[in-house]
């Protein structure tokens, strides 16, 4: 039985009221699950590269992803009114306030970023410019019209992957450049793993938005080819990510602590058949992201406690 996609938010058309309801709308509009996982991923890569956890750099990454995700929600109002109308109406009603908060957060934190390094200042500016091109139709295109990365078939997901690489890997490299303890082969293999694995998440996110994306002409893999192909792409990307980790271990570029990372794509592969059997649901996106965050939190705890590494590794 093919999976079904539901919005999970169409039953109550009324605007949310009350502090908890407003907080729920704010967290949803901020895609806070992305903010959390970007923070933890940055700390993980910082530690792997330099032995430094770098919570301040991770906080900068989290802020930049919050800003980008607010822009994402504002730019996607048309399709979100079909996919998640309650949240979309809240975003529309608070668009001005969210925009001011996002711009203000960027300018204030950018003024403080030189304390972490001037190269990081440049990367943050590049990240937000790419975010504008990703979210908003600001790229000149054929016929005098404008487009965005999200509207280009097979470009949307790699573009999001590049944004993640630039932030969770690029920011730590910029901040701790003189303290990096690993080779470029090590960094390159981890970057390739993360690009593949992150793109598997991107396709999972697209599964919940098929109706709105099709109506608005957003050519994601699931919108163009259907749920089954979308899940097949997820499985392929997660498999490729796992293979990269194994290759790194077999070639001795990675050790045991890096081999542990293979558990993340393997868990993703174990979850895909569940989606195939019972159908993909909108809230699965949030929960699978939180599951990834939990894995990162466990991994960081393993590093912080300096648990022993097997002698055969």
Backbone as numpy.savetxt, mean C-alpha at the origin, in Angstrom:
# Nx Ny Nz CAx CAy CAz Cx Cy Cz
-17.82 -21.88 -7.81 -18.66 -20.68 -7.81 -17.79 -19.44 -7.81
-17.94 -18.52 -8.77 -17.08 -17.34 -8.82 -17.36 -16.41 -7.67
-16.32 -15.67 -7.23 -16.51 -14.75 -6.12 -17.47 -13.64 -6.46
-18.09 -13.12 -5.47 -18.97 -11.98 -5.67 -18.39 -10.78 -4.96
-18.63 -9.61 -5.49 -18.11 -8.38 -4.92 -19.24 -7.57 -4.35
-19.10 -7.17 -3.11 -20.13 -6.37 -2.46 -19.52 -5.12 -1.90
-20.27 -4.09 -1.83 -19.75 -2.84 -1.29 -19.71 -2.85 0.22
-20.61 -3.55 0.82 -20.61 -3.64 2.27 -21.02 -2.35 2.96
-21.50 -1.33 2.19 -21.81 -0.06 2.82 -23.03 0.60 2.22
-23.86 -0.19 1.53 -24.98 0.40 0.82 -26.29 0.32 1.60
-26.26 -0.33 2.74 -27.52 -0.56 3.45 -28.01 0.67 4.20
-27.13 1.60 4.52 -27.53 2.77 5.29 -27.14 4.03 4.56
-28.04 4.63 3.78 -27.70 5.79 2.99 -27.55 7.05 3.81
-27.95 7.05 5.08 -27.90 8.26 5.89 -26.46 8.64 6.19
-26.24 9.93 6.40 -24.91 10.41 6.77 -24.61 9.95 8.18
-23.34 9.61 8.48 -23.00 9.13 9.81 -23.08 10.26 10.83
-23.44 9.92 12.04 -23.51 10.91 13.10 -22.90 10.32 14.35
-22.42 11.18 15.24 -21.78 10.72 16.45 -20.28 10.63 16.28
-19.58 10.67 17.42 -18.11 10.70 17.39 -17.54 9.42 16.79
-18.04 8.26 17.21 -17.50 6.99 16.72 -17.77 6.81 15.23
-18.98 7.20 14.80 -19.30 7.08 13.38 -18.41 7.99 12.54
-18.19 9.21 13.03 -17.33 10.14 12.31 -15.89 9.64 12.27
-15.43 9.10 13.41 -14.08 8.55 13.45 -13.94 7.39 12.47
-14.97 6.55 12.39 -14.95 5.43 11.45 -14.85 5.93 10.01
-15.63 6.97 9.69 -15.57 7.54 8.34 -14.20 8.14 8.06
-13.63 8.83 9.06 -12.31 9.44 8.88 -11.24 8.38 8.63
-11.26 7.31 9.42 -10.26 6.26 9.25 -10.42 5.57 7.90
-11.68 5.38 7.48 -11.91 4.78 6.17 -11.44 5.68 5.05
-11.74 6.96 5.16 -11.34 7.92 4.13 -9.82 8.07 4.08
-9.16 7.85 5.22 -7.71 7.94 5.29 -7.03 6.64 4.87
-7.83 5.60 4.65 -7.29 4.26 4.37 -6.24 3.93 5.43
-6.66 3.99 6.68 -5.72 3.92 7.79 -4.99 2.58 7.84
-5.58 1.54 7.27 -4.88 0.26 7.22 -3.62 0.37 6.37
-3.64 1.22 5.32 -2.46 1.44 4.50 -1.43 2.25 5.28
-1.89 3.23 6.03 -0.99 4.06 6.84 -0.23 3.19 7.84
-0.95 2.29 8.50 -0.32 1.42 9.51 0.71 0.50 8.88
0.35 -0.15 7.78 1.28 -1.12 7.19 2.49 -0.42 6.58
2.32 0.81 6.08 3.46 1.55 5.55 4.44 1.91 6.67
3.91 2.26 7.84 4.74 2.57 9.00 5.56 1.35 9.42
4.91 0.21 9.55 5.59 -1.00 10.00 6.56 -1.53 8.95
6.20 -1.42 7.66 7.10 -1.87 6.60 8.37 -1.03 6.58
8.25 0.27 6.80 9.42 1.15 6.82 10.34 0.80 7.97
9.80 0.55 9.15 10.62 0.14 10.28 11.33 -1.18 9.99
10.64 -2.09 9.31 11.23 -3.39 8.99 12.41 -3.23 8.03
12.21 -2.48 6.94 13.30 -2.30 5.99 14.43 -1.49 6.59
14.13 -0.52 7.44 15.18 0.25 8.11 16.07 -0.68 8.92
15.44 -1.59 9.66 16.22 -2.52 10.48 17.02 -3.49 9.62
16.40 -4.01 8.55 17.11 -4.95 7.68 18.32 -4.30 7.02
18.19 -3.03 6.64 19.27 -2.35 5.93 20.37 -1.84 6.86
19.98 -1.35 8.03 20.95 -0.63 8.87 21.04 -1.10 10.31
20.11 -1.95 10.73 20.07 -2.32 12.13 19.41 -1.27 13.01
18.82 -0.24 12.36 18.13 0.85 13.06 16.64 0.75 12.74
15.79 0.84 13.75 14.35 0.73 13.50 13.78 1.99 12.84
14.29 3.15 13.15 13.89 4.38 12.48 12.43 4.76 12.60
11.88 4.87 13.81 10.46 5.21 13.93 10.11 6.59 13.39
11.02 7.56 13.46 10.71 8.90 12.94 10.59 8.87 11.41
11.48 8.15 10.76 11.38 8.01 9.31 10.09 7.27 8.95
9.76 6.24 9.73 8.52 5.50 9.50 7.30 6.40 9.67
7.37 7.32 10.63 6.27 8.26 10.84 6.11 9.19 9.64
7.22 9.62 9.06 7.17 10.46 7.86 6.50 9.71 6.72
6.86 8.43 6.56 6.24 7.61 5.52 4.73 7.50 5.77
4.35 7.25 7.00 2.93 7.12 7.34 2.18 8.41 7.03
2.77 9.55 7.35 2.12 10.84 7.06 1.97 11.03 5.56
3.01 10.69 4.79 2.93 10.86 3.34 1.87 9.95 2.73
1.73 8.74 3.28 0.69 7.86 2.76 -0.70 8.31 3.18
-0.81 8.90 4.36 -2.11 9.47 4.75 -2.50 10.59 3.79
-1.57 11.45 3.46 -1.84 12.55 2.53 -2.24 12.00 1.17
-1.48 11.02 0.67 -1.78 10.45 -0.65 -3.14 9.76 -0.65
-3.46 9.05 0.44 -4.72 8.32 0.48 -5.93 9.25 0.60
-5.76 10.38 1.27 -6.84 11.38 1.29 -7.09 11.88 -0.13
-6.01 12.17 -0.86 -6.16 12.57 -2.26 -6.79 11.48 -3.10
-6.45 10.23 -2.79 -7.03 9.09 -3.50 -8.54 9.04 -3.32
-9.00 9.23 -2.09 -10.43 9.18 -1.82 -11.17 10.35 -2.48
-10.55 11.53 -2.47 -11.19 12.69 -3.09 -11.27 12.51 -4.60
-10.22 11.99 -5.20 -10.20 11.83 -6.65 -11.10 10.69 -7.13
-11.42 9.75 -6.23 -12.20 8.57 -6.61 -13.67 8.67 -6.20
-14.16 9.87 -5.96 -15.53 10.02 -5.48 -16.55 9.41 -6.44
-16.33 9.58 -7.74 -17.31 9.08 -8.72 -17.51 7.58 -8.60
-16.41 6.81 -8.60 -16.55 5.36 -8.49 -16.91 4.91 -7.09
-16.43 5.66 -6.06 -16.76 5.27 -4.68 -18.22 5.50 -4.34
-18.90 6.42 -5.03 -20.33 6.61 -4.82 -21.10 5.36 -5.25
-20.48 4.53 -6.08 -21.09 3.25 -6.46 -20.60 2.12 -5.55
-19.32 2.18 -5.15 -18.73 1.09 -4.38 -19.00 1.21 -2.88
-18.90 2.42 -2.34 -19.06 2.64 -0.91 -19.71 4.01 -0.71
-21.00 4.14 -0.98 -21.65 5.45 -1.03 -21.66 6.21 0.29
-21.82 5.51 1.41 -21.87 6.21 2.70 -20.56 6.95 2.97
-19.46 6.25 2.82 -18.14 6.86 3.03 -17.87 7.94 1.99
-18.24 7.69 0.75 -17.99 8.66 -0.31 -18.74 9.96 -0.07
-19.98 9.86 0.40 -20.74 11.08 0.70 -20.10 11.86 1.84
-19.54 11.13 2.83 -18.86 11.81 3.94 -17.61 12.53 3.43
-16.85 11.87 2.56 -15.66 12.50 1.97 -16.05 13.73 1.18
-17.12 13.63 0.39 -17.57 14.77 -0.40 -17.96 15.95 0.48
-18.65 15.66 1.58 -19.09 16.73 2.48 -17.92 17.37 3.22
-16.81 16.62 3.40 -15.67 17.13 4.16 -14.43 17.31 3.28
-14.65 17.41 1.98 -13.52 17.47 1.05 -12.59 18.66 1.33
-13.16 19.83 1.58 -12.34 21.01 1.81 -11.47 20.85 3.07
-12.09 20.40 4.15 -11.34 20.23 5.39 -10.24 19.18 5.25
-10.54 18.06 4.59 -9.54 17.03 4.38 -8.38 17.54 3.53
-8.71 18.33 2.49 -7.66 18.87 1.61 -6.75 19.83 2.37
-7.34 20.70 3.18 -6.54 21.66 3.96 -5.65 20.92 4.96
-6.21 19.89 5.61 -5.44 19.12 6.58 -4.27 18.41 5.91
-4.50 17.85 4.72 -3.44 17.13 4.02 -2.32 18.07 3.58
-2.68 19.20 2.98 -1.67 20.16 2.55 -0.91 20.72 3.76
-1.64 21.03 4.82 -1.01 21.55 6.02 -0.05 20.55 6.64
-0.46 19.28 6.70 0.40 18.25 7.27 1.69 18.11 6.46
1.57 18.20 5.15 2.77 18.07 4.31 3.72 19.25 4.52
3.21 20.47 4.50 4.06 21.65 4.61 4.74 21.72 5.99
4.00 21.44 7.05 4.58 21.50 8.40 5.66 20.44 8.57
5.37 19.20 8.17 6.36 18.13 8.35 7.53 18.28 7.39
7.28 18.85 6.20 8.38 19.07 5.26 9.39 20.06 5.84
8.90 21.06 6.57 9.79 22.05 7.18 10.69 21.40 8.24
10.25 20.31 8.83 11.03 19.62 9.86 11.89 18.49 9.29
11.62 18.08 8.06 12.31 16.93 7.47 13.81 17.11 7.34
14.36 18.33 7.11 15.83 18.46 7.05 16.56 17.90 8.26
15.87 17.80 9.40 16.49 17.20 10.58 16.84 15.74 10.34
16.15 15.10 9.39 16.41 13.71 9.04 17.27 13.57 7.79
17.53 14.69 7.10 18.37 14.65 5.91 17.72 15.34 4.73
18.54 16.10 3.99 18.00 16.85 2.85 17.58 15.94 1.69
18.23 14.80 1.55 17.82 13.88 0.49 16.40 13.40 0.72
16.04 13.22 1.99 14.68 12.80 2.32 13.67 13.88 1.94
14.06 15.15 2.06 13.18 16.24 1.63 12.85 16.10 0.15
13.88 15.87 -0.67 13.65 15.71 -2.11 12.78 14.52 -2.43
13.00 13.40 -1.75 12.20 12.21 -2.01 10.73 12.44 -1.65
10.49 13.19 -0.58 9.11 13.46 -0.19 8.39 14.31 -1.24
9.09 15.28 -1.79 8.49 16.11 -2.84 8.19 15.26 -4.07
9.14 14.41 -4.46 8.92 13.52 -5.62 7.74 12.59 -5.35
7.67 12.03 -4.15 6.59 11.12 -3.79 5.23 11.79 -3.96
5.08 12.99 -3.44 3.78 13.67 -3.52 3.45 14.10 -4.94
4.46 14.47 -5.73 4.20 14.80 -7.13 3.72 13.56 -7.89
4.37 12.43 -7.66 3.91 11.18 -8.28 2.52 10.82 -7.80
2.23 11.13 -6.53 0.89 10.87 -6.00 -0.17 11.69 -6.71
0.16 12.93 -7.06 -0.77 13.76 -7.82 -1.02 13.14 -9.19
0.04 12.69 -9.86 -0.11 12.06 -11.17 -0.87 10.74 -11.07
-0.74 10.07 -9.94 -1.43 8.80 -9.73 -2.93 9.02 -9.50
-3.27 10.02 -8.69 -4.66 10.22 -8.28 -5.48 11.10 -9.21
-4.86 12.17 -9.71 -5.62 13.20 -10.41 -5.25 13.24 -11.90
-6.22 13.54 -12.71 -6.00 13.58 -14.17 -5.20 14.83 -14.52
-3.89 14.72 -14.39 -2.97 15.84 -14.59 -1.88 15.54 -15.61
-1.95 14.37 -16.26 -0.95 13.98 -17.25 -1.51 14.26 -18.64
-0.86 15.12 -19.45 -1.32 15.37 -20.83 -1.38 14.06 -21.61
-2.48 13.88 -22.40 -2.67 12.62 -23.11 -3.19 12.91 -24.50
-3.44 11.87 -25.24 -3.89 12.00 -26.63 -5.24 12.71 -26.71
-5.43 13.44 -27.80 -6.71 14.11 -28.03 -6.94 15.32 -27.14
-5.87 15.84 -26.55 -6.01 17.02 -25.71 -6.58 16.75 -24.33
-6.87 15.50 -24.02 -7.41 15.18 -22.69 -6.28 14.91 -21.71
-6.63 14.79 -20.46 -5.66 14.48 -19.42 -6.02 13.16 -18.75
-5.01 12.48 -18.29 -5.24 11.19 -17.65 -4.42 11.12 -16.36
-4.44 9.98 -15.73 -3.67 9.72 -14.51 -3.20 8.28 -14.56
-2.24 7.95 -13.73 -1.71 6.58 -13.74 -2.82 5.56 -13.47
-3.79 5.90 -12.63 -4.85 4.96 -12.28 -5.75 4.62 -13.46
-5.76 5.46 -14.49 -6.62 5.23 -15.64 -5.94 4.44 -16.75
-4.67 4.07 -16.57 -3.90 3.40 -17.62 -3.78 1.91 -17.29
-4.27 1.08 -18.19 -4.26 -0.36 -17.98 -2.82 -0.86 -17.78
-2.63 -1.70 -16.79 -1.34 -2.31 -16.46 -0.31 -1.30 -15.97
-0.70 -0.05 -15.78 0.21 0.96 -15.23 -0.16 1.27 -13.78
-1.46 1.23 -13.49 -1.96 1.60 -12.16 -1.23 0.87 -11.03
-1.20 -0.46 -11.08 -0.63 -1.21 -9.98 0.89 -1.06 -9.87
1.65 -1.15 -10.99 3.09 -0.88 -10.88 3.40 0.52 -10.37
2.56 1.51 -10.74 2.78 2.88 -10.26 2.63 2.94 -8.74
1.61 2.25 -8.22 1.43 2.20 -6.76 2.61 1.49 -6.12
3.10 0.43 -6.77 4.26 -0.28 -6.25 5.49 0.61 -6.18
5.69 1.44 -7.20 6.82 2.37 -7.21 6.70 3.36 -6.06
5.50 3.84 -5.80 5.29 4.75 -4.67 5.66 4.08 -3.35
5.31 2.81 -3.20 5.69 2.11 -1.98 7.20 1.90 -1.90
7.82 1.54 -3.02 9.27 1.37 -3.01 9.97 2.68 -2.67
9.51 3.76 -3.26 10.11 5.07 -3.01 10.04 5.44 -1.54
8.95 5.07 -0.88 8.74 5.47 0.51 9.34 4.47 1.50
8.85 3.25 1.53 9.24 2.33 2.60 10.67 1.82 2.44
11.22 1.87 1.22 12.62 1.48 1.00 13.49 2.72 0.75
13.01 3.65 -0.08 13.80 4.83 -0.42 14.05 5.76 0.76
13.03 6.00 1.57 13.20 6.91 2.71 14.25 6.40 3.70
14.22 5.12 4.11 15.28 4.64 5.02 16.67 4.73 4.39
16.78 4.44 3.10 18.09 4.54 2.45 18.59 5.97 2.46
17.67 6.92 2.24 18.04 8.33 2.25 18.44 8.79 3.65
17.72 8.33 4.66 17.97 8.79 6.03 19.19 8.13 6.67
19.44 6.85 6.33 20.51 6.10 6.99 21.60 5.67 6.02
21.79 6.45 4.96 22.73 6.07 3.90 24.10 5.66 4.40
24.67 6.42 5.32 26.02 6.13 5.80 26.06 4.94 6.74
24.90 4.46 7.16 24.85 3.35 8.12 24.30 2.07 7.51
24.11 2.06 6.19 23.61 0.87 5.52 24.66 -0.23 5.60
24.22 -1.43 5.99 25.14 -2.54 6.25 25.03 -3.68 5.23
24.25 -3.49 4.17 23.99 -4.58 3.23 24.41 -4.18 1.83
24.47 -5.17 0.93 24.91 -4.94 -0.45 23.75 -4.44 -1.31
24.10 -3.92 -2.51 23.07 -3.50 -3.46 22.28 -4.69 -3.98
22.92 -5.86 -4.06 22.18 -7.08 -4.47 21.10 -7.39 -3.45
21.43 -7.25 -2.18 20.47 -7.47 -1.10 19.30 -6.50 -1.21
19.61 -5.22 -1.38 18.56 -4.21 -1.49 17.72 -4.45 -2.73
18.38 -4.79 -3.86 17.65 -5.02 -5.11 16.69 -6.19 -5.03
17.12 -7.29 -4.43 16.25 -8.46 -4.31 15.07 -8.18 -3.38
15.32 -7.50 -2.27 14.22 -7.15 -1.38 13.24 -6.20 -2.06
13.77 -5.26 -2.85 12.90 -4.32 -3.57 12.05 -5.07 -4.59
12.64 -6.04 -5.31 11.88 -6.83 -6.28 10.80 -7.64 -5.58
11.17 -8.28 -4.47 10.17 -9.01 -3.69 9.01 -8.11 -3.30
9.35 -6.93 -2.77 8.30 -6.06 -2.26 7.42 -5.53 -3.38
8.02 -5.22 -4.54 7.23 -4.74 -5.68 6.21 -5.79 -6.10
6.64 -7.05 -6.20 5.73 -8.13 -6.60 4.65 -8.35 -5.54
5.07 -8.41 -4.29 4.12 -8.70 -3.21 3.12 -7.56 -3.04
3.61 -6.32 -3.09 2.72 -5.18 -2.94 1.71 -5.13 -4.08
2.13 -5.49 -5.29 1.18 -5.50 -6.41 0.11 -6.56 -6.24
0.42 -7.65 -5.54 -0.63 -8.64 -5.25 -1.69 -8.02 -4.35
-1.26 -7.17 -3.41 -2.22 -6.45 -2.57 -3.05 -5.48 -3.41
-2.41 -4.79 -4.36 -3.13 -3.82 -5.18 -4.27 -4.49 -5.94
-4.03 -5.67 -6.48 -5.09 -6.38 -7.22 -6.18 -6.82 -6.25
-5.81 -7.23 -5.04 -6.81 -7.58 -4.02 -7.70 -6.37 -3.72
-7.09 -5.19 -3.59 -7.88 -3.98 -3.34 -8.84 -3.71 -4.49
-8.41 -4.00 -5.72 -9.25 -3.73 -6.89 -10.47 -4.65 -6.96
-10.38 -5.82 -6.32 -11.49 -6.78 -6.39 -12.78 -6.22 -5.81
-12.66 -5.38 -4.77 -13.87 -4.86 -4.13 -14.51 -3.72 -4.91
-13.77 -3.16 -5.87 -14.25 -1.96 -6.57 -14.69 -2.22 -8.00
-14.94 -3.47 -8.34 -15.25 -3.81 -9.73 -16.44 -3.03 -10.29
-17.60 -2.97 -9.60 -18.74 -2.26 -10.19 -18.44 -0.79 -10.49
-17.88 -0.08 -9.51 -17.60 1.34 -9.72 -16.51 1.57 -10.74
-15.46 0.72 -10.73 -14.38 0.88 -11.68 -14.86 0.64 -13.11
-15.72 -0.36 -13.29 -16.24 -0.61 -14.62 -17.12 0.54 -15.10
-17.93 1.06 -14.21 -18.83 2.16 -14.58 -18.06 3.42 -14.95
-16.93 3.65 -14.28 -16.13 4.86 -14.53 -14.98 4.63 -15.50
-14.87 3.40 -16.03 -13.84 3.11 -17.02 -12.44 2.99 -16.45
-12.32 2.58 -15.18 -11.00 2.38 -14.57 -10.55 0.95 -14.90
-9.51 0.77 -15.74 -9.18 -0.55 -16.28 -8.28 -1.39 -15.37
-8.76 -1.75 -14.19 -8.00 -2.65 -13.33 -8.11 -4.07 -13.89
-7.22 -4.95 -13.47 -7.28 -6.33 -13.94 -8.63 -6.98 -13.61
-9.13 -6.88 -12.37 -10.44 -7.48 -12.08 -11.58 -6.84 -12.85
-11.54 -5.51 -13.05 -12.62 -4.83 -13.77 -12.64 -5.24 -15.23
-11.46 -5.43 -15.83 -11.38 -5.78 -17.25 -11.61 -7.26 -17.47
-11.04 -8.12 -16.61 -11.03 -9.56 -16.87 -11.88 -10.38 -15.91
-12.38 -9.76 -14.84 -13.23 -10.49 -13.91 -12.50 -10.95 -12.66
-13.29 -11.44 -11.71 -12.77 -11.84 -10.40 -11.76 -12.98 -10.49
-12.09 -13.99 -11.30 -11.24 -15.18 -11.36 -9.84 -14.82 -11.86
-9.77 -14.03 -12.92 -8.46 -13.62 -13.44 -7.74 -12.77 -12.41
-8.48 -11.89 -11.73 -7.88 -11.07 -10.69 -7.22 -11.91 -9.61
-7.91 -12.95 -9.14 -7.35 -13.83 -8.11 -6.18 -14.64 -8.65
-6.23 -14.99 -9.94 -5.11 -15.70 -10.57 -3.87 -14.80 -10.60
-4.06 -13.51 -10.89 -2.95 -12.56 -10.89 -2.38 -12.42 -9.49
-3.26 -12.35 -8.48 -2.81 -12.27 -7.08 -1.92 -13.47 -6.75
-2.37 -14.66 -7.11 -1.61 -15.88 -6.81 -0.27 -15.87 -7.55
-0.27 -15.42 -8.80 0.97 -15.38 -9.56 1.99 -14.41 -8.96
1.53 -13.24 -8.57 2.43 -12.25 -7.99 2.97 -12.71 -6.64
2.11 -13.28 -5.80 2.56 -13.77 -4.50 3.56 -14.92 -4.66
3.32 -15.80 -5.65 4.25 -16.90 -5.91 5.60 -16.37 -6.35
5.59 -15.39 -7.26 6.85 -14.81 -7.74 7.60 -14.13 -6.60
6.88 -13.46 -5.71 7.52 -12.81 -4.56 8.19 -13.84 -3.67
7.52 -14.98 -3.43 8.10 -16.03 -2.60 9.35 -16.61 -3.26
9.32 -16.78 -4.57 10.46 -17.32 -5.30 11.68 -16.41 -5.17
11.46 -15.10 -5.22 12.56 -14.14 -5.08 13.25 -14.32 -3.73
12.47 -14.48 -2.66 13.05 -14.67 -1.33 13.86 -15.97 -1.28
13.32 -17.04 -1.85 14.01 -18.32 -1.84 15.31 -18.23 -2.65
15.27 -17.57 -3.80 16.49 -17.39 -4.60 17.54 -16.61 -3.82
17.11 -15.56 -3.15 18.05 -14.79 -2.34 18.69 -15.62 -1.25
17.92 -16.53 -0.67 18.46 -17.40 0.38 19.41 -18.44 -0.19
19.04 -19.05 -1.30 19.88 -20.10 -1.90 21.20 -19.54 -2.43
21.18 -18.29 -2.87 22.41 -17.65 -3.36 23.19 -16.97 -2.25
22.72 -17.11 -1.02 23.37 -16.57 0.17 23.41 -15.04 0.21
22.58 -14.41 -0.59 22.40 -12.97 -0.45 21.60 -12.71 0.82
20.62 -13.57 1.10 19.80 -13.50 2.31 20.23 -14.56 3.30
19.92 -14.31 4.56 20.11 -15.29 5.61 18.76 -15.75 6.14
18.78 -16.37 7.32 17.56 -16.92 7.88 16.53 -15.84 8.19
16.98 -14.68 8.69 16.03 -13.64 9.07 15.27 -13.11 7.85
15.91 -13.13 6.67 15.22 -12.72 5.45 14.34 -13.84 4.91
14.77 -15.08 5.10 13.96 -16.22 4.65 12.61 -16.24 5.34
12.56 -15.76 6.59 11.29 -15.72 7.31 10.23 -14.88 6.58
10.69 -13.93 5.76 9.76 -13.05 5.04 8.89 -13.84 4.07
9.35 -15.02 3.65 8.59 -15.82 2.69 7.23 -16.21 3.24
7.07 -16.15 4.57 5.79 -16.51 5.16 4.67 -15.58 4.71
4.99 -14.33 4.40 3.95 -13.37 4.00 3.28 -13.77 2.68
4.05 -13.98 1.59 3.36 -14.41 0.36 2.76 -15.80 0.45
3.36 -16.68 1.25 2.78 -18.02 1.41 1.41 -17.94 2.08
1.28 -17.07 3.06 -0.02 -16.88 3.70 -1.03 -16.30 2.71
-0.57 -15.39 1.87 -1.44 -14.82 0.84 -1.95 -15.93 -0.08
-1.06 -16.83 -0.46 -1.45 -17.94 -1.33 -2.46 -18.86 -0.65
-2.35 -19.00 0.66 -3.30 -19.84 1.39 -4.67 -19.20 1.48
-4.73 -17.86 1.43 -6.00 -17.15 1.56 -6.76 -17.10 0.24
-6.05 -17.06 -0.88 -6.70 -16.92 -2.19 -7.77 -17.99 -2.43
-7.52 -19.29 -2.14 -8.57 -20.30 -2.36 -9.84 -20.03 -1.54
-9.69 -19.42 -0.37 -10.87 -19.08 0.44 -11.72 -18.07 -0.30
-11.09 -17.06 -0.90 -11.82 -16.08 -1.68 -12.54 -16.73 -2.86
-11.87 -17.70 -3.48 -12.48 -18.37 -4.63 -13.73 -19.13 -4.24
-13.69 -19.76 -3.05 -14.81 -20.60 -2.63 -16.01 -19.78 -2.15
-15.77 -18.81 -1.29 -16.90 -18.13 -0.66 -17.14 -16.72 -1.19
-16.31 -16.28 -2.13 -16.51 -14.96 -2.71 -15.71 -13.89 -1.99
-15.31 -12.88 -2.74 -14.52 -11.79 -2.16 -15.45 -10.71 -1.64
-15.19 -10.23 -0.42 -16.03 -9.22 0.21 -15.23 -7.95 0.46
-15.92 -6.83 0.48 -15.24 -5.54 0.57 -14.34 -5.44 1.79
-14.81 -5.91 2.95 -14.01 -5.75 4.16 -12.81 -6.67 4.20
-12.73 -7.65 3.27 -11.55 -8.51 3.20 -10.29 -7.69 2.95
-10.43 -6.61 2.20 -9.28 -5.76 1.88 -8.63 -5.24 3.15
-9.45 -4.74 4.06 -8.93 -4.18 5.31 -8.32 -5.28 6.18
-9.02 -6.40 6.29 -8.53 -7.44 7.19 -7.25 -8.09 6.69
-7.12 -8.28 5.39 -5.88 -8.89 4.89 -4.71 -7.93 5.04
-4.99 -6.62 4.98 -3.94 -5.64 5.23 -3.53 -5.65 6.69
-4.52 -5.72 7.59 -4.20 -5.82 9.02 -3.43 -7.11 9.32
-3.73 -8.16 8.60 -2.99 -9.41 8.78 -1.52 -9.21 8.40
-1.30 -8.47 7.30 0.07 -8.15 6.91 0.76 -7.30 7.96
0.03 -6.34 8.53 0.60 -5.50 9.59 0.96 -6.34 10.81
0.10 -7.30 11.14 0.38 -8.17 12.29 1.65 -8.98 12.05
1.84 -9.47 10.82 3.06 -10.21 10.50 4.30 -9.32 10.68
4.20 -8.08 10.20 5.32 -7.16 10.35 5.60 -6.86 11.82
4.54 -6.68 12.61 4.71 -6.41 14.04 5.40 -7.58 14.74
5.01 -8.80 14.38 5.65 -9.99 14.96 7.13 -10.05 14.54
7.39 -9.74 13.29 8.77 -9.77 12.77 9.64 -8.73 13.48
9.09 -7.53 13.68 9.83 -6.48 14.38 10.07 -6.86 15.84
9.11 -7.54 16.45 9.29 -8.02 17.83 10.41 -9.05 17.88
10.45 -9.93 16.90 11.53 -10.93 16.78 12.88 -10.23 16.70
12.95 -9.14 15.93 14.20 -8.41 15.80 14.56 -7.67 17.09
13.56 -7.04 17.69 13.79 -6.25 18.90 14.26 -7.11 20.07
13.68 -8.32 20.17 14.07 -9.25 21.24 15.39 -9.95 20.96
15.92 -9.76 19.73 17.18 -10.38 19.31 17.13 -11.88 19.53
16.05 -12.49 19.04 15.89 -13.93 19.17 16.98 -14.64 18.36
17.38 -15.82 18.81 18.53 -16.50 18.16 18.22 -16.94 16.73
19.25 -16.99 15.91 19.17 -17.47 14.54 19.72 -18.89 14.51
19.04 -19.85 13.85 19.54 -21.23 13.82 20.95 -21.28 13.25
21.83 -22.12 13.82 23.22 -22.19 13.36 23.36 -22.66 11.91
22.36 -23.44 11.42 22.46 -23.94 10.05 22.10 -22.88 9.01
21.63 -21.69 9.46 21.22 -20.67 8.50 22.44 -19.96 7.91
